[in-house]
Amino acid sequence: MKKGYVGLLACASGILIGLGISRLDLTGYLEKTQEQEYHPVERKVPESVESKLKDPKQCWLCGSDERSMMDYFRKFDDLGVICTNHWYVMDMHIRNHDEDGNLTGPQGNGHMGYTGTGEGGCFFHTEQMSNYGISEVSVDYGEDSIFDVKKVQNHLCQECLDKLVESMEVFCEETQKPKPRDLVLVDFQTLELYAIQEHNAGYFIRDYYVEIESEEDGVEVKAFYCPKLNNGKKDGE
């Protein structure tokens, strides 16, 4: 009887010791795994390059090259989205304006459109309610949607090229090269560029507010005309 009792105690002690060792080993394993899975990230932009544009007046952003369309869009008090790899400029048309940039009255009940930038490029779906100062642009990423500075190196002056590269900020591991999407938001009046990447949530740009929502295979950009009010009125009214 005593031998059986002693054996039972020894068996139970062995089980408890085994459980304790297992728990200790498991804790160490989890700590080690967590250390392995943690990778610090940092803000990065692609490497700067030298512009190969011979005539700065033909710059696709600040110049007058007909292929860029920016000479036309700069007449508008509005915002746009640029797919830089194909240099496709999408006017968000947040406010009603004519082709000369003059503000106009109500123009129907809104506009919806679909367009693409070519094979491998981005695909745009737009919903513009300019009568209310609202515009939404949904962009589906294409196979060729990672920013490639070589595709604009021959077409932007050095100042605009540096500005574009700087706007392509992303957060990635310190051992990885940045791979930003080839999309930027542009203010047609100031030509300032704003990043449209996964970590961007929104911007206040002059009289406009922009919301950015990243999706699995694209991004949604919503813009609103909402000027700052002073005692309920826009400054200057």
Phi, psi and omega per residue, in radians:
M1 nan -0.788 3.133
K2 -1.154 -0.703 -3.139
K3 -1.091 -0.706 3.132
G4 -1.133 -0.680 -3.136
Y5 -1.162 -0.758 3.116
V6 -1.100 -0.724 3.132
G7 -1.107 -0.690 3.118
L8 -1.110 -0.740 3.093
L9 -1.090 -0.731 -3.130
A10 -1.129 -0.691 3.131
C11 -1.128 -0.782 3.139
A12 -1.116 -0.713 3.121
S13 -1.093 -0.687 3.128
G14 -1.114 -0.708 3.115
I15 -1.112 -0.787 -3.137
L16 -1.120 -0.745 3.116
I17 -1.101 -0.716 3.124
G18 -1.100 -0.722 3.111
L19 -1.125 -0.696 3.126
G20 -1.108 -0.756 3.125
I21 -1.142 -0.729 3.136
S22 -1.071 -0.741 -3.133
R23 -1.123 -0.691 3.128
L24 -1.131 -0.790 3.126
D25 -1.125 -0.709 -3.130
L26 -1.135 -0.706 3.111
T27 -1.088 -0.776 3.105
G28 -1.101 -0.665 3.135
Y29 -1.151 -0.736 3.138
L30 -1.130 -0.736 3.123
E31 -1.090 -0.733 3.134
K32 -1.149 -0.710 3.130
T33 -1.131 -0.741 3.128
Q34 -1.083 -0.669 3.099
E35 -1.125 -0.689 -3.131
Q36 -1.213 -0.602 -3.084
E37 -1.415 -0.304 -3.118
Y38 -1.470 2.094 3.111
H39 -2.219 1.996 3.140
P40 -1.110 2.488 3.132
V41 -2.013 2.775 3.126
E42 -2.556 2.788 3.123
R43 -1.294 2.291 3.130
K44 -2.424 2.648 3.001
V45 -2.254 2.710 3.105
P46 -1.047 2.802 -3.136
E47 -1.174 2.467 3.096
S48 -1.210 2.575 3.115
V49 -2.310 2.883 -3.137
E50 -1.575 2.334 3.115
S51 -1.148 2.479 3.088
K52 -1.913 0.194 3.129
L53 -1.314 2.170 -3.092
K54 -1.385 -0.643 -3.114
D55 -2.021 1.827 -3.120
P56 -0.993 -0.416 3.131
K57 -1.170 -0.298 3.125
Q58 -1.699 0.257 3.126
C59 -1.032 2.396 -3.092
W60 -1.283 -0.214 3.130
L61 -1.824 -0.942 -3.069
C62 -1.807 -0.113 -3.087
G63 -1.684 -2.734 -3.013
S64 -2.216 0.419 3.096
D65 -1.114 2.217 -3.064
E66 -1.108 -0.482 -3.093
R67 -1.241 -0.363 -3.075
S68 -1.497 -0.468 -3.106
M69 1.231 -0.070 -3.097
M70 -1.207 -0.482 3.077
D71 -1.062 -0.573 3.106
Y72 -1.368 -0.807 -3.062
F73 -1.216 -0.411 -3.122
R74 -1.142 -0.200 3.092
K75 -1.330 -0.274 -3.013
F76 -1.662 2.445 2.952
D77 -1.535 1.439 -3.011
D78 -2.786 3.121 3.083
L79 -2.049 2.795 3.117
G80 -2.522 2.918 3.063
V81 -2.052 2.293 -3.133
I82 -1.998 2.192 2.941
C83 -1.563 1.789 -2.898
T84 -1.272 -0.578 -3.123
N85 -1.071 -0.615 3.118
H86 -1.861 -0.020 -3.044
W87 0.766 1.068 3.059
Y88 -1.829 2.124 -3.087
V89 -1.824 2.136 3.127
M90 -1.872 1.981 3.056
D91 -1.281 2.106 -3.130
M92 -1.242 -0.363 3.067
H93 0.894 0.949 -3.122
I94 -1.245 -0.582 3.128
R95 -2.080 2.672 3.102
N96 -1.229 2.212 3.065
H97 -2.638 2.685 3.108
D98 -1.567 -3.042 -3.062
E99 -1.214 -0.267 3.097
D100 -1.662 0.045 3.123
G101 1.561 0.017 3.137
N102 -1.364 2.366 3.105
L103 -1.190 2.445 -3.094
T104 -2.210 3.064 3.132
G105 -1.403 -2.953 -3.139
P106 -0.952 2.448 -3.124
Q107 -2.292 1.341 3.104
G108 1.321 -2.844 -3.054
N109 -1.784 0.260 -3.133
G110 2.073 3.073 -3.078
H111 -2.509 2.401 3.040
M112 -2.123 2.522 -3.129
G113 -2.685 2.774 3.093
Y114 -2.297 2.352 3.095
T115 -2.728 2.733 3.130
G116 -2.238 2.887 -3.093
T117 -1.753 0.056 -3.128
G118 2.028 3.112 -3.073
E119 -1.025 2.215 3.127
G120 1.425 -0.134 -3.083
G121 -1.598 -2.973 -3.099
C122 -1.388 2.765 3.093
F123 -2.139 2.255 -3.058
F124 -1.889 2.415 2.965
H125 -2.167 2.097 -3.070
T126 -2.011 2.487 2.993
E127 -2.299 1.865 -3.053
Q128 -1.976 2.116 3.074
M129 -2.055 1.199 -3.011
S130 -1.108 -0.454 3.108
N131 -1.076 -0.432 -3.113
Y132 -1.933 0.034 3.135
G133 1.263 0.663 -3.112
I134 -2.270 2.407 3.075
S135 -2.552 2.481 3.124
E136 -2.310 2.248 3.105
V137 -2.157 2.067 3.060
S138 -1.803 2.284 -3.088
V139 -2.071 2.162 3.006
D140 -1.666 2.201 -3.126
Y141 -1.163 2.483 3.019
G142 -1.733 3.127 3.117
E143 -1.137 -0.452 -3.074
D144 -1.869 0.866 -3.010
S145 -1.878 0.092 3.060
I146 -1.556 2.260 -3.062
F147 -0.961 2.259 3.109
D148 -2.185 1.845 -3.053
V149 -1.118 -0.430 -3.137
K150 -1.131 -0.403 -3.109
K151 -1.379 -0.203 3.096
V152 -2.118 -0.055 -3.064
Q153 -1.055 -0.560 -3.117
N154 -1.548 -0.063 -2.966
H155 -2.175 -0.038 3.120
L156 -2.114 2.461 3.032
C157 -1.178 2.917 -3.044
Q158 -1.067 -0.712 -3.123
E159 -1.111 -0.791 -3.126
C160 -1.244 -0.608 3.106
L161 -1.130 -0.770 3.105
D162 -1.097 -0.689 -3.140
K163 -1.141 -0.695 3.130
L164 -1.160 -0.812 -3.139
V165 -1.059 -0.742 -3.135
E166 -1.116 -0.537 -3.131
S167 -1.325 -0.238 -3.089
M168 -1.523 0.823 -3.103
E169 -1.391 2.443 3.064
V170 -2.453 2.910 3.037
F171 -1.965 2.164 -3.136
C172 -2.585 2.993 -3.139
E173 -1.111 2.638 -3.047
E174 -1.124 -0.341 3.129
T175 -1.634 -0.082 -3.088
Q176 -1.753 2.665 3.024
K177 -1.487 2.498 3.131
P178 -1.170 2.406 3.103
K179 -2.289 1.258 -3.121
P180 -1.267 2.740 3.003
R181 -1.273 2.718 -3.043
D182 -1.554 0.760 -3.100
L183 -2.149 2.385 3.009
V184 -2.433 2.691 3.021
L185 -1.670 2.381 -3.108
V186 -2.186 2.413 2.994
D187 -1.610 1.979 -3.077
F188 -1.085 -0.459 -3.103
Q189 -1.431 -0.718 -3.080
T190 -1.792 -0.270 -3.076
L191 1.125 0.307 3.027
E192 -1.247 2.535 -3.126
L193 -1.966 2.500 -3.104
Y194 -2.284 2.360 -3.072
A195 -1.158 2.492 2.986
I196 -2.164 1.449 -3.127
Q197 -2.193 3.106 -3.029
E198 -1.055 -0.563 -3.050
H199 -1.534 -0.124 -3.115
N200 -1.421 2.343 -3.120
A201 -1.895 -0.586 -3.126
G202 2.983 2.994 -3.114
Y203 -2.529 2.636 2.825
F204 -1.774 2.077 -3.114
I205 -2.202 1.816 -3.081
R206 0.881 -2.014 -3.116
D207 -1.634 0.297 -3.061
Y208 -2.134 2.563 3.007
Y209 -2.086 2.305 -3.069
V210 -2.134 2.266 3.036
E211 -1.890 2.393 -3.138
I212 -2.159 2.212 3.137
E213 -2.239 2.019 -3.134
S214 -1.411 2.483 3.085
E215 -2.145 3.106 -3.050
E216 -1.080 -0.765 -3.070
D217 -2.110 0.388 -3.125
G218 -3.127 -2.839 -3.114
V219 -2.608 2.625 3.126
E220 -2.078 2.194 -3.126
V221 -2.035 2.084 3.107
K222 -2.003 2.290 -3.133
A223 -2.188 2.487 -3.105
F224 -2.289 2.399 3.009
Y225 -1.492 1.926 -3.078
C226 -2.545 1.341 -3.112
P227 -1.080 2.634 3.114
K228 -1.146 2.346 -3.082
L229 -1.827 2.548 3.048
N230 -2.152 1.933 -3.037
N231 1.005 0.695 3.084
G232 1.449 0.005 -3.122
K233 -2.212 2.651 3.074
K234 -1.232 2.470 3.111
D235 -0.962 2.292 3.117
G236 1.734 -0.205 3.140
E237 -1.433 nan nan
